[in-house]
Amino acid sequence: MTREQVAAALRRLVASQVEDIERAVRDGHKTIALNELADLNRQLKAFAAALKKAPARI
């Protein structure tokens, strides 16, 4: 993946989760917001692990 592709993938991943977190906070659902944060954390860790396994490209 190029830097641009990595950046775009991260933006998509985070944007969708942040929307869900904001909605939960707005609606007063603290538990749902925390679950969404935990899910974002899990997805970012999985993404990082996948990047480590991928061959380096310049």
VOLUMZA-243074 format. One record per residue (C-alpha): x, y, z. Coordinates in Angstrom, 3 decimals, padded with zeros to 6 digits. Layout:
<pts>
+----------+----------+----------+
|        X |        Y |        Z |
+----------+----------+----------+
|        X |        Y |        Z |
...
+----------+----------+----------+
</pts>
This chain:
<pts>
+----------+----------+----------+
|        X |        Y |        Z |
+----------+----------+----------+
|  000.000 |  000.000 |  000.000 |
|  001.155 |  003.496 | -000.712 |
|  001.105 |  006.195 |  001.940 |
| -001.932 |  007.710 |  000.260 |
| -003.784 |  004.389 |  000.347 |
| -002.934 |  003.864 |  004.013 |
| -004.069 |  007.384 |  004.859 |
| -007.330 |  006.951 |  002.949 |
| -008.034 |  003.605 |  004.621 |
| -007.397 |  005.098 |  008.060 |
| -009.633 |  008.082 |  007.318 |
| -012.497 |  005.800 |  006.221 |
| -012.083 |  003.520 |  009.218 |
| -011.956 |  006.322 |  011.763 |
| -014.661 |  008.465 |  010.140 |
| -017.277 |  005.736 |  010.285 |
| -016.489 |  004.880 |  013.893 |
| -016.386 |  008.522 |  015.004 |
| -019.849 |  009.073 |  013.509 |
| -021.166 |  006.165 |  015.576 |
| -019.418 |  007.441 |  018.717 |
| -020.760 |  010.963 |  018.247 |
| -024.291 |  009.658 |  017.713 |
| -024.109 |  007.522 |  020.851 |
| -022.797 |  010.432 |  022.927 |
| -025.445 |  012.775 |  021.534 |
| -028.173 |  010.247 |  022.414 |
| -026.730 |  009.749 |  025.905 |
| -025.657 |  006.139 |  025.383 |
| -022.346 |  006.089 |  027.216 |
| -021.980 |  002.291 |  027.061 |
| -022.528 |  002.225 |  023.307 |
| -019.989 |  005.033 |  022.848 |
| -017.424 |  003.107 |  024.899 |
| -018.123 | -000.049 |  022.894 |
| -017.609 |  001.898 |  019.674 |
| -014.274 |  003.202 |  021.003 |
| -013.242 | -000.346 |  021.876 |
| -014.242 | -001.472 |  018.382 |
| -012.208 |  001.333 |  016.801 |
| -009.221 |  000.321 |  018.912 |
| -009.597 | -003.314 |  017.798 |
| -009.857 | -002.304 |  014.132 |
| -006.822 | -000.011 |  014.318 |
| -004.756 | -002.772 |  015.950 |
| -005.823 | -005.222 |  013.238 |
| -004.938 | -002.665 |  010.561 |
| -001.519 | -002.105 |  012.131 |
| -000.907 | -005.852 |  012.304 |
| -001.858 | -006.215 |  008.629 |
|  000.528 | -003.403 |  007.693 |
|  003.376 | -005.101 |  009.585 |
|  002.814 | -008.305 |  007.604 |
|  002.600 | -006.531 |  004.253 |
|  005.806 | -006.202 |  002.255 |
|  007.340 | -002.727 |  002.292 |
|  006.610 | -000.639 | -000.798 |
|  008.181 |  002.647 | -001.698 |
+----------+----------+----------+
</pts>
